[in-house]
Amino acid sequence: MKNIANMFKEAQKLQERMNEMQARLAELEVEGSAGGGLVRVVMDGKGQLRRVEIDKSLVDPEEVEILEDLILAAANDAKSKVEARVQEEMGKLTGGLPLPPGMKLPF
């Protein structure tokens, strides 16, 4: 009976640490860039796009496709950085134990 109580206490502590980690990740901002920094995007720790910055030299109506490609590349760069930070935080939380396959947190 005492072991079960200890398990519940540990589970509760883990849940509290998980909530703290999710709060930290929600405040996290990661920048991704493309085109040598001509296009930059900022994404939060939950993968939501916050800002897009485009160098004025790229604004040419004849080259919209290039601009679209650079925005996409910058967003993907930021997303991969967010995922790396989430995995880093999860590693801290779980003591280096890997998550079960297919389980991604916090989103």
C-alpha positions in Angstrom: 0.0 0.0 0.0 2.9 2.3 0.8 4.4 1.7 -2.6 1.2 2.7 -4.4 1.0 6.0 -2.3 4.6 6.7 -3.3 3.8 6.0 -7.0 0.9 8.5 -6.8 3.1 11.1 -5.2 5.8 10.6 -7.9 3.1 10.8 -10.6 1.8 14.0 -9.1 5.3 15.5 -9.0 5.8 14.5 -12.7 2.5 16.1 -13.6 3.6 19.3 -11.9 6.9 19.4 -13.7 5.2 18.7 -17.0 2.9 21.7 -16.4 5.9 23.9 -15.5 7.7 22.7 -18.7 4.6 23.4 -20.9 4.4 26.9 -19.4 8.1 27.5 -20.2 7.6 26.2 -23.7 4.6 28.5 -24.2 6.8 31.5 -23.4 9.7 30.2 -25.6 10.3 32.1 -28.9 12.5 30.5 -31.6 13.6 32.3 -34.8 14.0 30.5 -38.1 15.5 32.1 -41.2 16.0 31.6 -44.9 17.7 33.3 -47.7 20.7 34.3 -45.6 18.4 36.0 -43.1 16.3 37.9 -45.6 13.2 36.1 -44.3 12.8 35.5 -40.6 10.0 34.0 -38.7 9.4 33.6 -34.9 7.5 30.7 -33.5 6.5 29.9 -30.0 7.2 26.7 -28.1 3.8 25.3 -29.2 4.6 25.7 -32.8 2.5 28.8 -33.4 3.9 31.3 -35.8 4.2 34.7 -34.0 6.0 37.0 -36.5 7.2 37.1 -40.1 9.9 39.6 -41.1 10.8 40.1 -44.8 13.7 42.2 -46.0 12.3 45.0 -48.2 14.7 44.0 -51.0 12.7 40.8 -51.5 9.4 42.6 -52.2 9.1 42.3 -56.0 5.8 41.5 -57.6 7.6 39.5 -60.3 9.2 37.2 -57.7 6.4 36.3 -55.4 7.1 32.6 -55.7 10.7 33.0 -54.4 9.3 35.0 -51.4 6.7 32.3 -50.7 9.4 29.6 -50.8 11.7 31.5 -48.4 8.8 32.0 -45.9 8.1 28.3 -46.0 11.7 27.5 -45.5 12.1 29.9 -42.6 8.9 28.5 -40.9 10.2 25.0 -41.3 13.6 26.0 -39.8 11.8 27.5 -36.8 9.6 24.5 -36.4 12.5 22.1 -36.3 14.2 24.3 -33.7 11.1 24.2 -31.6 10.9 20.4 -31.8 14.5 20.1 -30.7 13.9 22.4 -27.7 10.8 20.4 -26.8 12.8 17.1 -26.9 15.5 18.8 -24.8 13.0 19.9 -22.2 11.3 16.5 -22.2 14.7 14.8 -21.7 15.2 17.0 -18.6 11.8 16.1 -17.3 12.0 12.4 -17.9 15.6 12.1 -16.8 16.7 11.1 -20.3 14.2 8.3 -20.7 12.8 8.4 -24.2 9.1 8.9 -24.8 7.1 6.0 -26.2 7.0 6.0 -30.0 4.5 8.4 -31.4 4.1 10.4 -28.2 4.9 14.1 -28.7 4.5 16.8 -26.1 3.2 19.4 -25.6 1.4 19.3 -29.0 
